Amino acid sequence: MEEDARRPPSLPVPEVGPFRRSFWKSPLRGPWLASFLSAALLPLIVICSLTGFLSHAAYNPDLGDNALFDQGVDLYFFDWPTGPSWLYVLTQGLHIITGLAAIPILLAKLWAVIPQLFERPTARSWAHGLERIGLALLVGGSLFVFATGVLNIQIYYPFGFSFVPAHYYAAFVFLAALAFHIVTKVGVMRAAFRERGVLRPLREDLAHTEPEPELAGRHTSAPVAAAPPTMTRRLLLGTVGVGSAALAAMGTGQVVGGPLRKLALLSPRGDDFGDGPNDFQVNKTAEAAKIPMDKVGPDWRLTLEVGEERRAVISRDELLAMEQVTADLPIACVEGWSTTQTWTGVRLSELARMAGAADGAELQVISVQPAGALRQATLTGDQVAAEDSLLALKVNGADLSLDHGFPARVMVPALPGVHNTKWVEKMVFAT
């Protein structure tokens, strides 16, 4: 008891540096600015999230080895269609474009609310404590999801974990935190827009740019000791908008290609991809895939099996002697780039008929690549039966180059590029 009596009373954590509200002096911060940025960010995040989950579904992870990881939580619930042929170009393109466009707005939003990350006391009540936890998950989840997404576009993986499952599961954390944040902050947004209007602060010139007032009964990021303004809110948001539009244009150039390809400054692929008719993007070269040259030479044969029964062994010359079908089909990569070329080859449905496979049978396509995640893919019966689903032998009137899958590769409308298997050596139809 005597020892307790001698102990000095506990003192509150001193509010120094960024923990002092007077440390944050920008007169532009406040509930209106945070609400306006949230309103601009939300539709981009909704589109980016929906198309991201559609990208996962496009892999048909329920089939064979199509899943890129052991899901645990899986939103797969339908077979990805084969039409229109540009479907995956659209969904994955929107995913990349909206994700890039959201980055400047997200960073501006974090700047607008950063004083709230340093609030003291840390938790004024249980409800406030839960709100702070949700905010930490929202900030951390958003930075992780967008940073790993940009690094994936650049095909750069400095982290020591697998990108796909980490990005996938982090998206659930981010979206759950975002939904909680919206529920807790919708009242602040309504009050801010009711008091200041949705667009009225954008009409203020520098002389009339005033610090935002606090909202009655609410703790916000409005400054308590504001410095004089050095720019208007219109200039701030205009700068953010220009940055967002520029990144969206770069993503669009990567997705659409053609004359817009010059805008794709974030694309890691460059402009020189090959020679003549094969001069277009290559996701992975034969050298990078460690293709054994003896397996793609003159002795190459395509094996057709049903179950474990071998039904046919066909040379490339024999394939070329069959009915040839030509179709304009895009390749769209998860990284966001796409390109449409003219492919010629034998219909997969014709090969299924030759093998004596049942109608609607699934097809496992196996490459000569060494065993690995990209060595094989499984197609649904509908994908096999699609009129333009081909075992392609030529592109733009010329033989496939080795980097583009010589002697033969699969081309299926609307399928992610990684499942248009290159260097095919075997097709196994389900019984």
Buried (B, 14 or more C-beta within 10 A) or exposed (E): EEEEEEEEEEEEEEBEEEEBBEBBEBBBBBBBBBBBBBEBBBEBBEBBBBBBBBBBBBBBBBBBBBBBBEBEEEEBEEBBBBEEBBBBBBBBBBBBBBBBBBBBBBBBBBBBBBBBEBBEEEEEEEEBEEBBEBBEBBBBBBBBBBBBBBBBBEEEEEEEEEBBBBBBBBBBBBBBBBEBBEEBBEEBBEBBBEBBEEEEBBEBEEEEBEBBEBBEEEBBBBBEEBEEBEBBBBBBBEEBBEBBEBBBBBBBBBBBBEEBBEBBEBBEBEEEBBEEBBEBBBBBEBEEBEBEEEBBEEEBBBBBBBEEEEBBEBBBEEBBEBEBBBBEBBBBBBBBBBBBBBBBBBBBBBBBEBBEBEEEBBBBBBBBBEEEBBBBBBBBBBBBBBEBBBBBBBBBEEBBBBBBBBBBBBBBBBBBBBBBBBBBBBBBBBE
